[in-house]
Amino acid sequence: MATIKDVAKQAGVAVSTASYVINNDPRISDETKRKVWAAIEELDYRPNAVARNLKRRKTETIGLFLTGFGGPFFSSIIQGLEEVVIANGYDLVACSTPGNHQGSANRFLREKQFDAAIVFGPTIPDELILQVARKDFPIVVMDRELKADHVHHVLVNNVQGASTAAKHLISLGYRKIGYLSGGVGSYNNQKRLEGFKSALAESDLPYQASYTAQGHFTESGGYQAMKSLIMSGNVPEAIFSANDEMAIGAIQALTEAGYRIPEDVAIVGFDDIRLAAFVRPALTTISHPKHEWGTLVTHVVFQALQETMDEPRSILLDTELVVRDSCGAQLVRGPAL
């Protein structure tokens, strides 16, 4: 396989000159360019795109670091991200971030193999983000708040949404309200629990740990968490679930145990995934603009790349209550919100 040294020798120029030609340096004469490109064609040399981009400090790719690609939550967000990235002539490269801090995703971020990064994976440590974020390598986070130069965050207003969910249940007359918790280290879960507790406190209702069960942000996680409450005998009148997938799993567990939704236990979720409207009973939930979230994040990325912002952006997306059947509003327990 031919190398750039072979090209330079064939064209009768220095290696640096051959490199300048490949990278379209305007200082090189047309005659020299002709010789170099003739040598490239004759030797069938294929310049290494990654190496060229590293020299240019530009790859025309945006790195997306996600916890995973499964489940219905991420599809609308990714679609919004892709639309803006493609419209700007860039590519979006997604990296999965499972639990290994030494994994390839962290290495890609550390080596800055993209022009910018979007982080939605809690296993990417804060320290790494703060270490690599630079003017020429901006980072937008979707799953935490980090105050630092060149680190922007675009987040859902989790506190607002969770508070709205809890207040809705309280307005329906429920007083024993439980919480199905996602991962305890998750920023989204922490903020949703904060909003839930604040709404209870405003109504002089206690937060009861015995009505709380922890699981993963998945249907099976919600199923297992709800099963643990059922087996403990601590089934509340109503449940706020940290996300819709967990809520759907909880409905399954309750139904299997003979509970009626919402007559025996009311449930409210969070995210308004597409499936929420089609489960039975249809899931009352907190909605946020997932597609717009994705487009807004990438607009911030390109504004940062174009250096049109003096300070890091901090954006909170509002949420909205979507009332369906699972909360028991139709049972008229009280003056519903």
Secondary structure, DSSP 8 states (H G I E B T S, - for coil): ---HHHHHHHHTS-HHHHHHHHTT-TTS-HHHHHHHHHHHHHHT----HHHHHHHHT--SEEEEEES-S-SSSHHHHHHHHHHHHHHTT-EEEEEE--S-TTSHHHHHHHTT-SSEEEEE-TTS-HHHHHHH-BTTB-EEESSS---BTTEEEEEE-HHHHHHHHHHHHHHTT--SEEEEE--TT-HHHHHHHHHHHHHHHHTT----GGGEEE--SSHHHHHHHHHHHHHHT---SEEEESSHHHHHHHHHHHHHTT--TTTT-EEE-SB--GGGGTSSS--BEEE--HHHHHHHHHHHHHHHHTT--SS--EEEE--EEE--STT-GGG--S---
